[in-house]
């Protein structure tokens, strides 16, 4: 992971006069990362597609808006939060965020700590995406099951047969028509609803 997008919308103040603040681009740049910084929504959408990770250098109150901007750009990369005095102090009243961060970076991190944080963020991101995919598949299977159960109930009632016989009838009909069982079940339920109304 070498290309990183930093989203920042507020100016950075130094802790003391003459001091250059530790920003994500300075810290990451010093450790060999290519960093692009933006505060414009149109740029975020474009740059997010090319970045291998996105870092939000902003208060937690602003996170949801900018995560939605990243989503518009079809960002497919880990999301990290830059936890520094300028972002953490303005986030004290907002402790819960709807966004799932894959990692947190701080200005005090060393090069190896940054490397491993980014590495683990990438792994966590992949796991999170896999869980989301599995969740969608399970929801789809549950929805299919509901249609099949409704069709079985209709067949049991109309043909005066048991649930297992209704299931076998559904399965046979699906094989004969070379369709998925859920498609046959959906057709039966919709036809029954149409006839009932």
Long-range contacts (C-beta under 8 A, 24 or more apart in sequence): 1-33, 1-52, 1-53, 1-118, 1-119, 1-122, 2-32, 2-33, 2-34, 2-52, 3-33, 3-34, 3-36, 3-50, 3-51, 3-52, 3-53, 4-28, 4-33, 4-34, 4-35, 4-36, 4-51, 4-52, 4-53, 4-54, 4-55, 5-35, 5-36, 5-37, 5-38, 5-44, 5-47, 5-48, 5-50, 5-51, 5-53, 5-54, 5-55, 5-77, 6-35, 6-36, 6-37, 6-38, 6-54, 6-55, 6-57, 6-82, 7-37, 7-38, 7-39, 7-44, 7-54, 7-55, 7-56, 7-57, 7-58, 7-66, 7-69, 7-70, 8-37, 8-38, 8-39, 8-57, 8-58, 9-39, 9-58, 9-62, 9-66, 10-58, 10-59, 10-86, 12-86, 13-86, 15-85, 21-86, 22-84, 22-107, 22-108, 23-57, 23-107, 24-55, 24-57, 24-82, 24-105, 27-105, 27-107, 27-109, 27-114, 28-55, 28-114, 30-111, 31-111, 31-114, 31-115, 33-114, 41-69, 44-69, 44-70, 44-73, 45-69, 45-70, 45-72, 45-73, 46-73, 47-73, 48-73, 48-74, 48-75, 48-77, 49-73, 49-74, 49-75, 49-76, 51-75, 51-77, 52-77, 52-78, 52-122, 53-77, 53-78, 53-79, 53-80, 53-118, 53-121, 53-122, 54-78, 54-79, 54-80, 55-80, 55-81, 55-82, 55-105, 56-80, 56-81, 56-82, 57-82, 57-84, 57-87, 58-82, 58-87, 59-87, 59-90, 59-91, 59-94, 60-87, 60-91, 60-94, 60-95, 60-97, 61-90, 61-91, 61-93, 61-94, 63-97, 63-99, 64-97, 64-98, 64-99, 67-99, 77-125, 78-102, 78-103, 78-118, 78-121, 78-122, 78-124, 78-125, 79-121, 79-125, 80-104, 80-105, 80-117, 80-118, 80-121, 81-105, 82-106, 82-107, 100-128, 102-128, 144-181, 144-182, 144-185, 147-182, 147-185, 147-186, 147-189, 148-181, 148-182, 148-185, 150-185, 150-189, 151-184, 151-185, 151-186, 151-188, 151-189, 152-185, 154-188, 154-189, 154-192, 155-188
